[in-house]
Amino acid sequence: MTAIVGLTQDGTEWTPQFVEMLDAKKCIGCGRCYRVCARDVLELVERESLDLEEEDEDLDDDDPFGDDDDDDGFSDDTSMVMSLKNKGDCIGCEACSKICPKGCFSHTTKEAA
């Protein structure tokens, strides 16, 4: 089978890359992806609700507070993060991935029916 291929307005072929996964451990909850997504694919949720496993090995010795070493103003314990609400509604534009400062998204092509 072949991958789904679309056409741009000028007739150029374009292969959509549909969202496959969002790495909530990397997400800082900035909401940029939510704002650029024209579909109902993403949802902002509390980090605690995802029950992300914390690994002690990931903590820096130079980081006495146990949060990431980025000075992004977000607390890892109480912040909100994005989750995939309805990935089946994704149109494959990759806008979320292009705007994400942490590289949280992975995408894949889909086979044509």
Secondary structure as a PSIPRED ss2 file (coil, helix, strand):
# PSIPRED VFORMAT (PSIPRED V4.0)

   1 M C   1.000  0.000  0.000
   2 T C   1.000  0.000  0.000
   3 A E   0.000  0.000  1.000
   4 I C   1.000  0.000  0.000
   5 V C   1.000  0.000  0.000
   6 G E   0.000  0.000  1.000
   7 L E   0.000  0.000  1.000
   8 T C   1.000  0.000  0.000
   9 Q C   1.000  0.000  0.000
  10 D C   1.000  0.000  0.000
  11 G C   1.000  0.000  0.000
  12 T C   1.000  0.000  0.000
  13 E E   0.000  0.000  1.000
  14 W E   0.000  0.000  1.000
  15 T C   1.000  0.000  0.000
  16 P C   1.000  0.000  0.000
  17 Q C   1.000  0.000  0.000
  18 F E   0.000  0.000  1.000
  19 V E   0.000  0.000  1.000
  20 E E   0.000  0.000  1.000
  21 M E   0.000  0.000  1.000
  22 L E   0.000  0.000  1.000
  23 D C   1.000  0.000  0.000
  24 A C   1.000  0.000  0.000
  25 K C   1.000  0.000  0.000
  26 K C   1.000  0.000  0.000
  27 C C   1.000  0.000  0.000
  28 I C   1.000  0.000  0.000
  29 G C   1.000  0.000  0.000
  30 C C   1.000  0.000  0.000
  31 G C   1.000  0.000  0.000
  32 R H   0.000  1.000  0.000
  33 C H   0.000  1.000  0.000
  34 Y H   0.000  1.000  0.000
  35 R H   0.000  1.000  0.000
  36 V H   0.000  1.000  0.000
  37 C C   1.000  0.000  0.000
  38 A C   1.000  0.000  0.000
  39 R C   1.000  0.000  0.000
  40 D C   1.000  0.000  0.000
  41 V C   1.000  0.000  0.000
  42 L E   0.000  0.000  1.000
  43 E E   0.000  0.000  1.000
  44 L E   0.000  0.000  1.000
  45 V E   0.000  0.000  1.000
  46 E E   0.000  0.000  1.000
  47 R H   0.000  1.000  0.000
  48 E H   0.000  1.000  0.000
  49 S H   0.000  1.000  0.000
  50 L H   0.000  1.000  0.000
  51 D C   1.000  0.000  0.000
  52 L C   1.000  0.000  0.000
  53 E C   1.000  0.000  0.000
  54 E C   1.000  0.000  0.000
  55 E C   1.000  0.000  0.000
  56 D H   0.000  1.000  0.000
  57 E H   0.000  1.000  0.000
  58 D H   0.000  1.000  0.000
  59 L C   1.000  0.000  0.000
  60 D C   1.000  0.000  0.000
  61 D C   1.000  0.000  0.000
  62 D C   1.000  0.000  0.000
  63 D C   1.000  0.000  0.000
  64 P C   1.000  0.000  0.000
  65 F C   1.000  0.000  0.000
  66 G C   1.000  0.000  0.000
  67 D C   1.000  0.000  0.000
  68 D C   1.000  0.000  0.000
  69 D C   1.000  0.000  0.000
  70 D C   1.000  0.000  0.000
  71 D C   1.000  0.000  0.000
  72 D C   1.000  0.000  0.000
  73 G C   1.000  0.000  0.000
  74 F C   1.000  0.000  0.000
  75 S C   1.000  0.000  0.000
  76 D C   1.000  0.000  0.000
  77 D C   1.000  0.000  0.000
  78 T C   1.000  0.000  0.000
  79 S C   1.000  0.000  0.000
  80 M E   0.000  0.000  1.000
  81 V E   0.000  0.000  1.000
  82 M E   0.000  0.000  1.000
  83 S E   0.000  0.000  1.000
  84 L E   0.000  0.000  1.000
  85 K C   1.000  0.000  0.000
  86 N C   1.000  0.000  0.000
  87 K H   0.000  1.000  0.000
  88 G H   0.000  1.000  0.000
  89 D H   0.000  1.000  0.000
  90 C C   1.000  0.000  0.000
  91 I C   1.000  0.000  0.000
  92 G C   1.000  0.000  0.000
  93 C C   1.000  0.000  0.000
  94 E C   1.000  0.000  0.000
  95 A H   0.000  1.000  0.000
  96 C H   0.000  1.000  0.000
  97 S H   0.000  1.000  0.000
  98 K H   0.000  1.000  0.000
  99 I H   0.000  1.000  0.000
 100 C C   1.000  0.000  0.000
 101 P C   1.000  0.000  0.000
 102 K C   1.000  0.000  0.000
 103 G C   1.000  0.000  0.000
 104 C C   1.000  0.000  0.000
 105 F E   0.000  0.000  1.000
 106 S E   0.000  0.000  1.000
 107 H E   0.000  0.000  1.000
 108 T E   0.000  0.000  1.000
 109 T C   1.000  0.000  0.000
 110 K C   1.000  0.000  0.000
 111 E E   0.000  0.000  1.000
 112 A C   1.000  0.000  0.000
 113 A C   1.000  0.000  0.000
